[in-house]
Amino acid sequence: MQEIVFVVEQEEDGSFVAEAHISDNEQIITEGNSIEELKLMIKDALECHYDNIEDMPKTVRLHFVKEEVFEI
């Protein structure tokens, strides 16, 4: 796997949660209080998930999801 995509959502308290689906029954979820901390936590989660560093994705793509609600 050369690339992995994490979907990132910001929580009400300002922290960030990132989730990547590896397969139908396998996912990686982590969180951080800032974007920089989130990136470190993603790197740590990937290192924990993959036994062999050669199997780890070389590129991480962050897909930010923003939900906005308004009344009309």
Phi and psi restraints in degrees (value plus and minus 20) as a CYANA .aco file:
   2 GLN   PHI    -112.8   -72.8
   2 GLN   PSI     -46.6    -6.6
   3 GLU   PHI    -161.5  -121.5
   3 GLU   PSI     126.3   166.3
   4 ILE   PHI    -151.4  -111.4
   4 ILE   PSI     122.9   162.9
   5 VAL   PHI    -133.4   -93.4
   5 VAL   PSI     105.7   145.7
   6 PHE   PHI    -127.1   -87.1
   6 PHE   PSI     111.1   151.1
   7 VAL   PHI    -108.4   -68.4
   7 VAL   PSI     105.1   145.1
   8 VAL   PHI    -135.2   -95.2
   8 VAL   PSI     110.4   150.4
   9 GLU   PHI    -146.3  -106.3
   9 GLU   PSI     122.3   162.3
  10 GLN   PHI    -111.7   -71.7
  10 GLN   PSI     111.9   151.9
  11 GLU   PHI    -101.8   -61.8
  11 GLU   PSI     147.1   187.1
  12 GLU   PHI     -80.2   -40.2
  12 GLU   PSI     -50.4   -10.4
  13 ASP   PHI    -102.7   -62.7
  13 ASP   PSI     -18.9    21.1
  14 GLY   PHI      76.1   116.1
  14 GLY   PSI     -31.0     9.0
  15 SER   PHI     -96.1   -56.1
  15 SER   PSI     152.1   192.1
  16 PHE   PHI    -144.6  -104.6
  16 PHE   PSI     121.7   161.7
  17 VAL   PHI    -140.4  -100.4
  17 VAL   PSI     112.7   152.7
  18 ALA   PHI    -142.2  -102.2
  18 ALA   PSI     117.8   157.8
  19 GLU   PHI    -157.4  -117.4
  19 GLU   PSI     112.0   152.0
  20 ALA   PHI    -146.0  -106.0
  20 ALA   PSI     116.0   156.0
  21 HIS   PHI    -117.5   -77.5
  21 HIS   PSI      97.6   137.6
  22 ILE   PHI    -105.1   -65.1
  22 ILE   PSI     -62.3   -22.3
  23 SER   PHI    -172.2  -132.2
  23 SER   PSI    -193.5  -153.5
  24 ASP   PHI     -78.9   -38.9
  24 ASP   PSI     -53.6   -13.6
  25 ASN   PHI    -140.9  -100.9
  25 ASN   PSI      -1.6    38.4
  26 GLU   PHI    -155.0  -115.0
  26 GLU   PSI     108.1   148.1
  27 GLN   PHI    -166.3  -126.3
  27 GLN   PSI     141.5   181.5
  28 ILE   PHI    -141.1  -101.1
  28 ILE   PSI     107.5   147.5
  29 ILE   PHI    -148.5  -108.5
  29 ILE   PSI     114.2   154.2
  30 THR   PHI    -170.3  -130.3
  30 THR   PSI     151.8   191.8
  31 GLU   PHI    -167.1  -127.1
  31 GLU   PSI     141.9   181.9
  32 GLY   PHI    -175.4  -135.4
  32 GLY   PSI     136.8   176.8
  33 ASN   PHI     -99.0   -59.0
  33 ASN   PSI     -38.3     1.7
  34 SER   PHI    -161.9  -121.9
  34 SER   PSI     149.7   189.7
  35 ILE   PHI     -83.1   -43.1
  35 ILE   PSI     -62.1   -22.1
  36 GLU   PHI     -83.8   -43.8
  36 GLU   PSI     -62.6   -22.6
  37 GLU   PHI     -85.6   -45.6
  37 GLU   PSI     -58.6   -18.6
  38 LEU   PHI     -80.4   -40.4
  38 LEU   PSI     -62.9   -22.9
  39 LYS   PHI     -80.8   -40.8
  39 LYS   PSI     -61.4   -21.4
  40 LEU   PHI     -85.1   -45.1
  40 LEU   PSI     -59.8   -19.8
  41 MET   PHI     -88.0   -48.0
  41 MET   PSI     -56.1   -16.1
  42 ILE   PHI     -84.4   -44.4
  42 ILE   PSI     -65.5   -25.5
  43 LYS   PHI     -79.5   -39.5
  43 LYS   PSI     -64.5   -24.5
  44 ASP   PHI     -82.9   -42.9
  44 ASP   PSI     -63.0   -23.0
  45 ALA   PHI     -83.5   -43.5
  45 ALA   PSI     -59.9   -19.9
  46 LEU   PHI     -85.7   -45.7
  46 LEU   PSI     -61.6   -21.6
  47 GLU   PHI     -83.8   -43.8
  47 GLU   PSI     -53.9   -13.9
  48 CYS   PHI     -94.2   -54.2
  48 CYS   PSI     -56.2   -16.2
  49 HIS   PHI     -92.3   -52.3
  49 HIS   PSI     -62.7   -22.7
  50 TYR   PHI    -115.4   -75.4
  50 TYR   PSI     101.8   141.8
  51 ASP   PHI     -86.8   -46.8
  51 ASP   PSI     -55.6   -15.6
  52 ASN   PHI    -132.3   -92.3
  52 ASN   PSI     103.8   143.8
  53 ILE   PHI     -81.4   -41.4
  53 ILE   PSI     -45.8    -5.8
  54 GLU   PHI     -88.6   -48.6
  54 GLU   PSI     -42.5    -2.5
  55 ASP   PHI    -104.2   -64.2
  55 ASP   PSI     -35.1     4.9
  56 MET   PHI     -87.3   -47.3
  56 MET   PSI     124.8   164.8
  57 PRO   PHI     -81.7   -41.7
  57 PRO   PSI     126.4   166.4
  58 LYS   PHI    -107.2   -67.2
  58 LYS   PSI     -42.5    -2.5
  59 THR   PHI    -148.3  -108.3
  59 THR   PSI     117.3   157.3
  60 VAL   PHI    -135.7   -95.7
  60 VAL   PSI     106.4   146.4
  61 ARG   PHI    -128.7   -88.7
  61 ARG   PSI     108.9   148.9
  62 LEU   PHI    -123.2   -83.2
  62 LEU   PSI     103.0   143.0
  63 HIS   PHI    -128.6   -88.6
  63 HIS   PSI      86.8   126.8
  64 PHE   PHI    -104.8   -64.8
  64 PHE   PSI     108.8   148.8
  65 VAL   PHI    -130.7   -90.7
  65 VAL   PSI     106.4   146.4
  66 LYS   PHI    -140.7  -100.7
  66 LYS   PSI     104.3   144.3
  67 GLU   PHI    -124.4   -84.4
  67 GLU   PSI     109.5   149.5
  68 GLU   PHI    -148.5  -108.5
  68 GLU   PSI     110.1   150.1
  69 VAL   PHI    -139.8   -99.8
  69 VAL   PSI     114.8   154.8
  70 PHE   PHI    -163.5  -123.5
  70 PHE   PSI     135.9   175.9
  71 GLU   PHI    -123.2   -83.2
  71 GLU   PSI     127.0   167.0
